[in-house]
Amino acid sequence: MDMFLTDAEISRICEPLVQAAAQVRYLRELGLTVTTKPNGRPLVVRSHAEAVLSGRPIDQLPAFDVERKSPGPNRERFLASIARDRAA
């Protein structure tokens, strides 16, 4: 089973909404933590969706940090690989 809900599963939950932005808004109204794919479609972690949609109390839900920024480039490793390539 996939870690994320499929587009078909999201469409079924959001029916009759078809626009990605409308689906994202609706899923967030349900209490789900939603991020977006590069194409704008919603991305929802399956375990979180199952917990929220099953009606578990909020204090028992896993915490998701959607504000966390992706890590930046690893400059030191990049420079080390360049030095290794030059030495070869």
N, CA, C and O atoms as CSV, one atom per row, in Angstrom:
chain,resi,resn,atom,element,x,y,z
A,1,MET,N,N,0.840,-1.175,0.000
A,1,MET,CA,C,0.000,0.000,0.000
A,1,MET,C,C,0.887,1.241,0.000
A,1,MET,O,O,1.913,1.296,0.678
A,2,ASP,N,N,0.467,2.231,-0.775
A,2,ASP,CA,C,1.233,3.465,-0.905
A,2,ASP,C,C,1.197,4.298,0.370
A,2,ASP,O,O,0.264,4.201,1.167
A,3,MET,N,N,2.215,5.107,0.545
A,3,MET,CA,C,2.290,6.004,1.690
A,3,MET,C,C,1.281,7.152,1.573
A,3,MET,O,O,0.804,7.675,2.580
A,4,PHE,N,N,0.964,7.536,0.331
A,4,PHE,CA,C,0.060,8.651,0.082
A,4,PHE,C,C,-1.227,8.153,-0.566
A,4,PHE,O,O,-1.239,7.117,-1.231
A,5,LEU,N,N,-2.311,8.905,-0.364
A,5,LEU,CA,C,-3.560,8.592,-1.046
A,5,LEU,C,C,-3.363,8.791,-2.545
A,5,LEU,O,O,-2.663,9.713,-2.966
A,6,THR,N,N,-3.974,7.934,-3.342
A,6,THR,CA,C,-3.880,8.074,-4.796
A,6,THR,C,C,-4.800,9.193,-5.253
A,6,THR,O,O,-5.684,9.628,-4.514
A,7,ASP,N,N,-4.582,9.657,-6.487
A,7,ASP,CA,C,-5.456,10.692,-7.044
A,7,ASP,C,C,-6.898,10.201,-7.117
A,7,ASP,O,O,-7.832,10.975,-6.902
A,8,ALA,N,N,-7.081,8.911,-7.420
A,8,ALA,CA,C,-8.434,8.352,-7.498
A,8,ALA,C,C,-9.109,8.372,-6.121
A,8,ALA,O,O,-10.298,8.675,-6.015
A,9,GLU,N,N,-8.351,8.050,-5.073
A,9,GLU,CA,C,-8.917,8.079,-3.722
A,9,GLU,C,C,-9.284,9.505,-3.307
A,9,GLU,O,O,-10.329,9.735,-2.699
A,10,ILE,N,N,-8.428,10.438,-3.638
A,10,ILE,CA,C,-8.706,11.837,-3.309
A,10,ILE,C,C,-9.930,12.319,-4.080
A,10,ILE,O,O,-10.781,13.014,-3.523
A,11,SER,N,N,-10.022,11.957,-5.354
A,11,SER,CA,C,-11.184,12.350,-6.154
A,11,SER,C,C,-12.469,11.778,-5.577
A,11,SER,O,O,-13.504,12.445,-5.572
A,12,ARG,N,N,-12.404,10.552,-5.094
A,12,ARG,CA,C,-13.590,9.918,-4.506
A,12,ARG,C,C,-14.013,10.636,-3.221
A,12,ARG,O,O,-15.205,10.835,-2.988
A,13,ILE,N,N,-13.051,11.023,-2.393
A,13,ILE,CA,C,-13.357,11.745,-1.150
A,13,ILE,C,C,-13.955,13.108,-1.476
A,13,ILE,O,O,-14.890,13.555,-0.811
A,14,CYS,N,N,-13.415,13.769,-2.500
A,14,CYS,CA,C,-13.792,15.147,-2.822
A,14,CYS,C,C,-14.936,15.248,-3.826
A,14,CYS,O,O,-15.341,16.357,-4.176
A,15,GLU,N,N,-15.454,14.152,-4.286
A,15,GLU,CA,C,-16.503,14.171,-5.304
A,15,GLU,C,C,-17.639,15.085,-4.874
A,15,GLU,O,O,-18.091,14.950,-3.737
A,16,PRO,N,N,-18.120,15.976,-5.667
A,16,PRO,CA,C,-17.972,16.203,-7.104
A,16,PRO,C,C,-16.889,17.209,-7.480
A,16,PRO,O,O,-16.796,17.583,-8.649
A,17,LEU,N,N,-16.073,17.658,-6.537
A,17,LEU,CA,C,-15.022,18.639,-6.838
A,17,LEU,C,C,-13.976,18.023,-7.749
A,17,LEU,O,O,-13.533,16.899,-7.510
A,18,VAL,N,N,-13.573,18.740,-8.791
A,18,VAL,CA,C,-12.568,18.211,-9.708
A,18,VAL,C,C,-11.323,19.086,-9.796
A,18,VAL,O,O,-10.252,18.598,-10.156
A,19,GLN,N,N,-11.450,20.368,-9.472
A,19,GLN,CA,C,-10.284,21.249,-9.526
A,19,GLN,C,C,-9.392,20.988,-8.315
A,19,GLN,O,O,-9.870,20.834,-7.191
A,20,ALA,N,N,-8.100,20.941,-8.568
A,20,ALA,CA,C,-7.134,20.623,-7.516
A,20,ALA,C,C,-7.219,21.597,-6.343
A,20,ALA,O,O,-7.190,21.173,-5.188
A,21,ALA,N,N,-7.324,22.886,-6.622
A,21,ALA,CA,C,-7.371,23.882,-5.543
A,21,ALA,C,C,-8.612,23.691,-4.681
A,21,ALA,O,O,-8.546,23.839,-3.460
A,22,ALA,N,N,-9.736,23.368,-5.298
A,22,ALA,CA,C,-10.966,23.128,-4.545
A,22,ALA,C,C,-10.834,21.871,-3.691
A,22,ALA,O,O,-11.322,21.835,-2.561
A,23,GLN,N,N,-10.181,20.847,-4.221
A,23,GLN,CA,C,-9.966,19.612,-3.463
A,23,GLN,C,C,-9.065,19.866,-2.258
A,23,GLN,O,O,-9.318,19.348,-1.170
A,24,VAL,N,N,-8.021,20.658,-2.449
A,24,VAL,CA,C,-7.115,20.995,-1.345
A,24,VAL,C,C,-7.882,21.710,-0.238
A,24,VAL,O,O,-7.742,21.367,0.936
A,25,ARG,N,N,-8.696,22.706,-0.607
A,25,ARG,CA,C,-9.488,23.437,0.392
A,25,ARG,C,C,-10.432,22.499,1.143
A,25,ARG,O,O,-10.529,22.570,2.368
A,26,TYR,N,N,-11.125,21.625,0.421
A,26,TYR,CA,C,-12.078,20.714,1.041
A,26,TYR,C,C,-11.372,19.749,2.002
A,26,TYR,O,O,-11.845,19.520,3.115
A,27,LEU,N,N,-10.254,19.192,1.571
A,27,LEU,CA,C,-9.517,18.253,2.426
A,27,LEU,C,C,-9.032,18.942,3.704
A,27,LEU,O,O,-9.063,18.351,4.784
A,28,ARG,N,N,-8.592,20.172,3.578
A,28,ARG,CA,C,-8.160,20.931,4.761
A,28,ARG,C,C,-9.338,21.220,5.684
A,28,ARG,O,O,-9.180,21.213,6.904
A,29,GLU,N,N,-10.531,21.478,5.112
A,29,GLU,CA,C,-11.726,21.679,5.925
A,29,GLU,C,C,-12.081,20.414,6.711
A,29,GLU,O,O,-12.638,20.494,7.806
A,30,LEU,N,N,-11.757,19.252,6.150
A,30,LEU,CA,C,-11.998,17.991,6.852
A,30,LEU,C,C,-11.022,17.783,8.010
A,30,LEU,O,O,-11.215,16.897,8.842
A,31,GLY,N,N,-9.973,18.608,8.055
A,31,GLY,CA,C,-8.983,18.488,9.118
A,31,GLY,C,C,-7.729,17.750,8.705
A,31,GLY,O,O,-6.891,17.426,9.546
A,32,LEU,N,N,-7.595,17.484,7.426
A,32,LEU,CA,C,-6.416,16.774,6.936
A,32,LEU,C,C,-5.264,17.738,6.702
A,32,LEU,O,O,-5.472,18.900,6.351
A,33,THR,N,N,-4.064,17.253,6.899
A,33,THR,CA,C,-2.863,18.000,6.553
A,33,THR,C,C,-2.591,17.720,5.083
A,33,THR,O,O,-2.354,16.575,4.697
A,34,VAL,N,N,-2.626,18.757,4.269
A,34,VAL,CA,C,-2.500,18.603,2.823
A,34,VAL,C,C,-1.330,19.432,2.324
A,34,VAL,O,O,-1.218,20.616,2.641
A,35,THR,N,N,-0.467,18.811,1.550
A,35,THR,CA,C,0.544,19.541,0.806
A,35,THR,C,C,0.166,19.393,-0.662
A,35,THR,O,O,-0.775,18.669,-0.988
A,36,THR,N,N,0.875,20.058,-1.534
A,36,THR,CA,C,0.532,19.950,-2.946
A,36,THR,C,C,1.712,19.421,-3.745
A,36,THR,O,O,2.876,19.674,-3.435
A,37,LYS,N,N,1.365,18.683,-4.778
A,37,LYS,CA,C,2.359,18.195,-5.719
A,37,LYS,C,C,2.746,19.355,-6.640
A,37,LYS,O,O,2.064,20.380,-6.649
A,38,PRO,N,N,3.821,19.214,-7.409
A,38,PRO,CA,C,4.199,20.285,-8.334
A,38,PRO,C,C,3.090,20.638,-9.342
A,38,PRO,O,O,3.031,21.769,-9.825
A,39,ASN,N,N,2.216,19.677,-9.657
A,39,ASN,CA,C,1.134,19.949,-10.604
A,39,ASN,C,C,-0.096,20.554,-9.921
A,39,ASN,O,O,-1.119,20.772,-10.570
A,40,GLY,N,N,-0.002,20.826,-8.607
A,40,GLY,CA,C,-1.093,21.452,-7.878
A,40,GLY,C,C,-2.072,20.487,-7.243
A,40,GLY,O,O,-2.937,20.905,-6.474
A,41,ARG,N,N,-1.952,19.194,-7.552
A,41,ARG,CA,C,-2.860,18.190,-6.981
A,41,ARG,C,C,-2.541,18.003,-5.500
A,41,ARG,O,O,-1.393,18.167,-5.089
A,42,PRO,N,N,-3.560,17.659,-4.689
A,42,PRO,CA,C,-3.325,17.460,-3.258
A,42,PRO,C,C,-2.510,16.200,-2.978
A,42,PRO,O,O,-2.597,15.206,-3.699
A,43,LEU,N,N,-1.722,16.270,-1.917
A,43,LEU,CA,C,-0.914,15.149,-1.467
A,43,LEU,C,C,-1.216,14.945,0.017
A,43,LEU,O,O,-0.988,15.833,0.838
A,44,VAL,N,N,-1.734,13.756,0.347
A,44,VAL,CA,C,-2.178,13.469,1.706
A,44,VAL,C,C,-1.548,12.161,2.172
A,44,VAL,O,O,-1.591,11.161,1.456
A,45,VAL,N,N,-0.963,12.163,3.368
A,45,VAL,CA,C,-0.378,10.958,3.944
A,45,VAL,C,C,-1.512,10.019,4.345
A,45,VAL,O,O,-2.433,10.413,5.061
A,46,ARG,N,N,-1.436,8.778,3.877
A,46,ARG,CA,C,-2.495,7.796,4.096
A,46,ARG,C,C,-2.807,7.581,5.576
A,46,ARG,O,O,-3.976,7.574,5.962
A,47,SER,N,N,-1.786,7.406,6.404
A,47,SER,CA,C,-2.026,7.125,7.822
A,47,SER,C,C,-2.737,8.285,8.510
A,47,SER,O,O,-3.583,8.071,9.379
A,48,HIS,N,N,-2.396,9.509,8.122
A,48,HIS,CA,C,-3.055,10.678,8.703
A,48,HIS,C,C,-4.508,10.746,8.242
A,48,HIS,O,O,-5.403,11.026,9.039
A,49,ALA,N,N,-4.743,10.489,6.954
A,49,ALA,CA,C,-6.106,10.506,6.431
A,49,ALA,C,C,-6.960,9.456,7.123
A,49,ALA,O,O,-8.107,9.724,7.480
A,50,GLU,N,N,-6.405,8.258,7.315
A,50,GLU,CA,C,-7.169,7.203,7.986
A,50,GLU,C,C,-7.502,7.596,9.413
A,50,GLU,O,O,-8.604,7.335,9.895
A,51,ALA,N,N,-6.545,8.224,10.092
A,51,ALA,CA,C,-6.777,8.633,11.472
A,51,ALA,C,C,-7.854,9.707,11.554
A,51,ALA,O,O,-8.761,9.612,12.381
A,52,VAL,N,N,-7.763,10.720,10.710
A,52,VAL,CA,C,-8.727,11.830,10.742
A,52,VAL,C,C,-10.108,11.352,10.315
A,52,VAL,O,O,-11.100,11.648,10.981
A,53,LEU,N,N,-10.181,10.619,9.216
A,53,LEU,CA,C,-11.471,10.197,8.684
A,53,LEU,C,C,-12.139,9.119,9.532
A,53,LEU,O,O,-13.345,8.899,9.413
A,54,SER,N,N,-11.370,8.444,10.387
A,54,SER,CA,C,-11.967,7.437,11.268
A,54,SER,C,C,-12.556,8.073,12.521
A,54,SER,O,O,-13.250,7.413,13.294
A,55,GLY,N,N,-12.272,9.367,12.716
A,55,GLY,CA,C,-12.853,10.077,13.851
A,55,GLY,C,C,-12.054,9.971,15.135
A,55,GLY,O,O,-12.597,10.196,16.217
A,56,ARG,N,N,-10.778,9.634,15.041
A,56,ARG,CA,C,-9.946,9.577,16.249
A,56,ARG,C,C,-9.858,10.959,16.887
A,56,ARG,O,O,-9.861,11.969,16.183
A,57,PRO,N,N,-9.780,11.007,18.214
A,57,PRO,CA,C,-9.612,12.307,18.881
A,57,PRO,C,C,-8.324,12.989,18.416
A,57,PRO,O,O,-7.333,12.324,18.110
A,58,ILE,N,N,-8.352,14.304,18.367
A,58,ILE,CA,C,-7.214,15.099,17.868
A,58,ILE,C,C,-5.929,14.787,18.610
A,58,ILE,O,O,-4.864,14.746,17.993
A,59,ASP,N,N,-5.994,14.562,19.930
A,59,ASP,CA,C,-4.761,14.323,20.686
A,59,ASP,C,C,-4.119,12.980,20.368
A,59,ASP,O,O,-2.982,12.736,20.773
A,60,GLN,N,N,-4.819,12.104,19.652
A,60,GLN,CA,C,-4.251,10.804,19.289
A,60,GLN,C,C,-3.731,10.782,17.853
A,60,GLN,O,O,-3.206,9.766,17.396
A,61,LEU,N,N,-3.874,11.891,17.148
A,61,LEU,CA,C,-3.425,11.934,15.770
A,61,LEU,C,C,-1.929,12.195,15.695
A,61,LEU,O,O,-1.377,12.900,16.539
A,62,PRO,N,N,-1.263,11.625,14.676
A,62,PRO,CA,C,0.162,11.918,14.509
A,62,PRO,C,C,0.360,13.377,14.134
A,62,PRO,O,O,-0.473,13.970,13.449
A,63,ALA,N,N,1.453,13.944,14.581
A,63,ALA,CA,C,1.749,15.350,14.281
A,63,ALA,C,C,2.499,15.426,12.957
A,63,ALA,O,O,3.439,14.667,12.722
A,64,PHE,N,N,2.078,16.342,12.101
A,64,PHE,CA,C,2.740,16.560,10.830
A,64,PHE,C,C,3.146,18.009,10.753
A,64,PHE,O,O,2.337,18.905,10.992
A,65,ASP,N,N,4.406,18.238,10.418
A,65,ASP,CA,C,4.934,19.595,10.323
A,65,ASP,C,C,4.967,20.001,8.859
A,65,ASP,O,O,5.941,19.724,8.159
A,66,VAL,N,N,3.903,20.660,8.387
A,66,VAL,CA,C,3.850,21.046,6.981
A,66,VAL,C,C,4.635,22.311,6.712
A,66,VAL,O,O,4.909,22.629,5.554
A,67,GLU,N,N,5.006,23.044,7.756
A,67,GLU,CA,C,5.774,24.275,7.580
A,67,GLU,C,C,7.263,24.006,7.454
A,67,GLU,O,O,8.030,24.908,7.115
A,68,ARG,N,N,7.683,22.766,7.727
A,68,ARG,CA,C,9.103,22.436,7.660
A,68,ARG,C,C,9.617,22.644,6.239
A,68,ARG,O,O,9.020,22.163,5.276
A,69,LYS,N,N,10.678,23.330,6.127
A,69,LYS,CA,C,11.271,23.607,4.813
A,69,LYS,C,C,12.130,22.419,4.400
A,69,LYS,O,O,12.686,21.712,5.239
A,70,SER,N,N,12.225,22.218,3.093
A,70,SER,CA,C,13.080,21.146,2.614
A,70,SER,C,C,14.532,21.527,2.893
A,70,SER,O,O,14.866,22.712,2.907
A,71,PRO,N,N,15.390,20.545,3.114
A,71,PRO,CA,C,16.784,20.858,3.410
A,71,PRO,C,C,17.462,21.494,2.206
A,71,PRO,O,O,17.128,21.205,1.056
A,72,GLY,N,N,18.392,22.339,2.488
A,72,GLY,CA,C,19.130,23.003,1.417
A,72,GLY,C,C,20.197,22.083,0.854
A,72,GLY,O,O,20.346,20.946,1.301
A,73,PRO,N,N,20.935,22.574,-0.125
A,73,PRO,CA,C,21.990,21.756,-0.713
A,73,PRO,C,C,23.103,21.492,0.301
A,73,PRO,O,O,23.377,22.316,1.174
A,74,ASN,N,N,23.728,20.345,0.168
A,74,ASN,CA,C,24.835,19.966,1.034
A,74,ASN,C,C,26.120,20.465,0.371
A,74,ASN,O,O,26.746,19.753,-0.413
A,75,ARG,N,N,26.495,21.690,0.699
A,75,ARG,CA,C,27.625,22.345,0.050
A,75,ARG,C,C,28.937,21.604,0.294
A,75,ARG,O,O,29.750,21.447,-0.616
A,76,GLU,N,N,29.133,21.152,1.528
A,76,GLU,CA,C,30.383,20.464,1.861
A,76,GLU,C,C,30.548,19.182,1.043
A,76,GLU,O,O,31.634,18.892,0.542
A,77,ARG,N,N,29.471,18.428,0.915
A,77,ARG,CA,C,29.555,17.177,0.156
A,77,ARG,C,C,29.801,17.460,-1.329
A,77,ARG,O,O,30.546,16.740,-1.994
A,78,PHE,N,N,29.172,18.504,-1.830
A,78,PHE,CA,C,29.367,18.880,-3.228
A,78,PHE,C,C,30.833,19.235,-3.489
A,78,PHE,O,O,31.428,18.771,-4.462
A,79,LEU,N,N,31.408,20.060,-2.613
A,79,LEU,CA,C,32.798,20.454,-2.782
A,79,LEU,C,C,33.736,19.259,-2.648
A,79,LEU,O,O,34.738,19.174,-3.358
A,80,ALA,N,N,33.418,18.338,-1.744
A,80,ALA,CA,C,34.235,17.133,-1.574
A,80,ALA,C,C,34.188,16.273,-2.829
A,80,ALA,O,O,35.204,15.697,-3.217
A,81,SER,N,N,33.018,16.175,-3.478
A,81,SER,CA,C,32.937,15.358,-4.691
A,81,SER,C,C,33.721,15.990,-5.842
A,81,SER,O,O,34.317,15.280,-6.651
A,82,ILE,N,N,33.721,17.333,-5.917
A,82,ILE,CA,C,34.506,18.018,-6.938
A,82,ILE,C,C,35.994,17.777,-6.695
A,82,ILE,O,O,36.741,17.487,-7.628
A,83,ALA,N,N,36.421,17.899,-5.433
A,83,ALA,CA,C,37.840,17.664,-5.112
A,83,ALA,C,C,38.231,16.236,-5.440
A,83,ALA,O,O,39.329,15.995,-5.942
A,84,ARG,N,N,37.334,15.268,-5.159
A,84,ARG,CA,C,37.626,13.853,-5.439
A,84,ARG,C,C,37.737,13.628,-6.927
A,84,ARG,O,O,38.609,12.881,-7.372
A,85,ASP,N,N,36.863,14.265,-7.723
A,85,ASP,CA,C,36.899,14.112,-9.178
A,85,ASP,C,C,38.176,14.712,-9.762
A,85,ASP,O,O,38.751,14.161,-10.701
A,86,ARG,N,N,38.612,15.826,-9.215
A,86,ARG,CA,C,39.839,16.470,-9.712
A,86,ARG,C,C,41.062,15.646,-9.364
A,86,ARG,O,O,42.033,15.620,-10.121
A,87,ALA,N,N,41.023,14.969,-8.218
A,87,ALA,CA,C,42.168,14.156,-7.805
A,87,ALA,C,C,42.301,12.888,-8.640
A,87,ALA,O,O,43.391,12.330,-8.761
A,88,ALA,N,N,41.207,12.442,-9.207
A,88,ALA,CA,C,41.224,11.182,-9.983
A,88,ALA,C,C,41.815,11.332,-11.341
A,88,ALA,O,O,41.891,10.359,-12.092
